[in-house]
Amino acid sequence: MKIVTKLTIIATAATFMFAGGIGLTWGNAYTNGDGDVLQADHSFGVWMNVNESTSFGWEGTGLKVGFTGPGGMQMRLGFDPSETVAAQVHTTIGMSRTWWTSTGDGWGTNLSTALDWSMTGDGVGSGEAGNFKLTMNLGFGF
């Protein structure tokens, strides 16, 4: 009986959790590195839609939560548990915008840009508080 209850709970949670779809992102991230030199790095992400206005996922090196904002934009709140110094977590706040979306069936392709601002950080490179990160992504969703 316990296994049936557990399977029912997992199936119900998965239905709500993945009802909106899953999206993969791949792109370039630009930050001001050491000595205010522009630094380019790759960015990979996995996003899951909770409902029509909320999504969460992993992008770059941290966990992000997105909420639908004005004008088709997405408000983003993120944190990176791997960049900790004295129990300080690297947190970001930002916005993203999807500029183009495919109209075909199957994989939904899109192009988007995100700008994240570091609120706290470890004081090293792009993890320093007050730095910006500009990310340009190619996304695939299903």
Beta strands, then each sheet from edge to edge (+ up, - down):
strand 1: 22-32
strand 2: 38-49
strand 3: 54-59
strand 4: 62-68
strand 5: 73-85
strand 6: 88-101
strand 7: 108-118
strand 8: 132-141
sheet 1: 1+ 2- 3+ 4- 5+ 6- 7+ 8- 1+
end
